[in-house]
Amino acid sequence: MSQVQEPIKYGDVFEVSEKLGSKSILPKDAATMQSAENKELGHIPKGGPASIMQSAAALNRRFGGVGRDDMTDMARDEGVDVSQEDLIEGTRVVNESVGGEVLAQYAHHPSVGEGGGGRAEAEQSTNIDADVVTIGEALELAALSSGEKPLDESDAAAIQAAEVRATGLGHVVPGGVGAAAQHAAAINTRTTRDEHKTKLSDVLTDASSKLKDDKPVTKEDAEGVVDAEIRNKPDLATHPGGVAASMAAAANLNKV
């Protein structure tokens, strides 16, 4: 049985007031934001608020003692909203909010995001069930739960194994998240003070947007990443809340 930990709150990942910041990110909040993004933008942006909320909510379900149908009072009573307004020709400003508080504001280009290559991206995004956790999101879970952990060889091996399974290419992508993790681990071995070392969050924040492709986490994916992590640790144990643990939690939630 999983040990209950302190849930991830809005204030942990977004710049919001204490009123919203003190509330846990819950599954129905994330699902509602995903639906709002998909309706307004035509897709769910990688690394956007919905993706971050889904990652946090999945971790909270696994370790934070929250239920699948839980929703914050602010999201339920004051709403979840995604809106656009024209900035200049061909560019709009997107505002995403929960309970009237803005989580993110960014530029959106409809001519790119709603046609041509952008439409392909939208179709790819909607092909993944919003209720499942992808490998990219599982890596983001690790960034949220163990972000201050100095990245070591076991983390790098786990991240590389996860990337290979996400892309299906059979190798680490040059310049990708796996290569960045390996480089950081190598530098960290020569760095004495922990505060000067590269942390998991430095590499894994917005991991979904850094992968060439993504897929829902399966039991086999999790087992492969767990094996990669423990093979590079003297105690043959995974790090609580780390890459392998987050992949295992995602596979358990996905039930595939």
Backbone hydrogen bonds, N-H to C=O, Kabsch-Sander energy under -0.5 kcal/mol:
donor,donor_aa,acceptor,acceptor_aa,energy
5,Q,63,F,-3.9
10,Y,20,L,-0.5
10,Y,23,K,-2.5
11,G,21,G,-1.9
12,D,9,K,-1.5
13,V,9,K,-0.6
13,V,10,Y,-1.2
14,F,10,Y,-2.6
16,V,14,F,-1.2
21,G,17,S,-3.4
22,S,18,E,-1.9
23,K,20,L,-2.0
25,I,8,I,-2.3
26,L,24,S,-0.7
28,K,70,D,-2.4
29,D,26,L,-0.6
30,A,26,L,-2.0
31,A,27,P,-2.6
32,T,28,K,-2.2
33,M,29,D,-2.2
34,Q,30,A,-2.4
35,S,31,A,-2.2
36,A,32,T,-2.2
37,E,33,M,-2.6
38,N,34,Q,-2.5
39,K,35,S,-2.2
40,E,36,A,-2.4
41,L,37,E,-3.2
42,G,37,E,-0.7
42,G,38,N,-1.1
43,H,37,E,-0.7
48,G,45,P,-1.8
52,I,48,G,-2.4
53,M,49,P,-3.0
54,Q,50,A,-2.6
55,S,51,S,-2.1
56,A,52,I,-2.4
57,A,53,M,-3.0
58,A,54,Q,-2.3
59,L,55,S,-1.9
60,N,56,A,-2.5
61,R,57,A,-2.2
62,R,58,A,-1.8
63,F,59,L,-3.2
64,G,59,L,-0.7
64,G,60,N,-1.3
66,V,60,N,-1.3
70,D,67,G,-1.5
76,R,72,T,-2.3
77,D,73,D,-3.2
78,E,74,M,-1.9
79,G,74,M,-0.5
79,G,75,A,-0.7
81,D,97,S,-2.4
83,S,95,N,-2.4
85,E,93,V,-1.6
87,L,88,I,-0.6
87,L,91,T,-2.4
88,I,91,T,-1.1
91,T,88,I,-2.5
92,R,108,H,-3.1
93,V,85,E,-3.0
94,V,92,R,-0.5
94,V,106,Y,-3.5
95,N,83,S,-2.7
96,E,104,A,-2.5
97,S,81,D,-2.8
98,V,101,E,-2.1
99,G,79,G,-3.1
101,E,98,V,-2.0
102,V,100,G,-0.5
103,L,96,E,-3.3
104,A,96,E,-1.5
106,Y,94,V,-1.8
108,H,92,R,-3.3
112,V,109,H,-1.6
113,G,109,H,-3.2
114,E,110,P,-2.4
115,G,112,V,-0.7
118,G,112,V,-0.8
118,G,115,G,-1.6
120,A,116,G,-1.4
121,E,117,G,-1.8
122,A,118,G,-2.3
123,E,119,R,-2.8
124,Q,120,A,-2.2
125,S,121,E,-2.5
126,T,122,A,-2.4
127,N,123,E,-1.0
128,I,125,S,-1.3
129,D,127,N,-0.6
132,V,129,D,-1.7
134,T,132,V,-0.5
135,I,215,K,-2.3
138,A,134,T,-2.2
139,L,135,I,-2.2
140,E,136,G,-1.7
141,L,137,E,-1.8
142,A,138,A,-1.6
143,A,139,L,-1.6
144,L,140,E,-1.8
145,S,141,L,-2.8
146,S,142,A,-2.7
149,K,146,S,-1.9
151,L,198,T,-2.7
156,A,152,D,-2.4
157,A,153,E,-2.4
158,A,154,S,-2.0
159,I,155,D,-2.9
160,Q,156,A,-2.6
161,A,157,A,-2.3
162,A,158,A,-2.2
163,E,159,I,-2.5
164,V,160,Q,-2.4
165,R,161,A,-1.7
166,A,162,A,-2.2
167,T,163,E,-2.6
168,G,164,V,-2.0
170,G,164,V,-0.6
176,G,173,V,-2.6
179,A,173,V,-0.6
180,A,176,G,-2.2
181,A,177,V,-2.0
182,Q,178,G,-2.2
183,H,179,A,-2.3
184,A,180,A,-2.4
185,A,181,A,-2.4
186,A,182,Q,-2.0
187,I,183,H,-2.1
188,N,184,A,-2.6
189,T,185,A,-1.6
190,R,186,A,-0.5
190,R,187,I,-1.2
191,T,188,N,-1.4
192,T,190,R,-0.5
196,H,193,R,-1.5
197,K,194,D,-1.6
200,L,149,K,-2.0
201,S,147,G,-2.0
202,D,199,K,-0.7
203,V,199,K,-0.9
203,V,200,L,-0.9
204,L,200,L,-2.9
205,T,201,S,-1.6
207,A,204,L,-1.7
209,S,206,D,-0.9
210,K,206,D,-0.6
210,K,207,A,-1.3
211,L,207,A,-0.7
211,L,208,S,-0.8
217,V,133,V,-2.5
222,A,218,T,-2.4
223,E,219,K,-2.5
224,G,220,E,-2.1
225,V,221,D,-2.1
226,V,222,A,-2.8
227,D,223,E,-2.3
228,A,224,G,-1.8
229,E,225,V,-2.3
230,I,226,V,-2.6
231,R,227,D,-1.8
232,N,229,E,-1.0
233,K,230,I,-1.6
236,L,233,K,-1.5
242,G,239,H,-2.6
246,S,242,G,-2.4
247,M,243,V,-2.2
248,A,244,A,-2.5
249,A,245,A,-2.3
250,A,246,S,-2.3
251,A,247,M,-2.5
252,N,248,A,-2.1
253,L,249,A,-2.0
254,N,250,A,-2.5
255,K,251,A,-2.0
256,V,251,A,-0.7
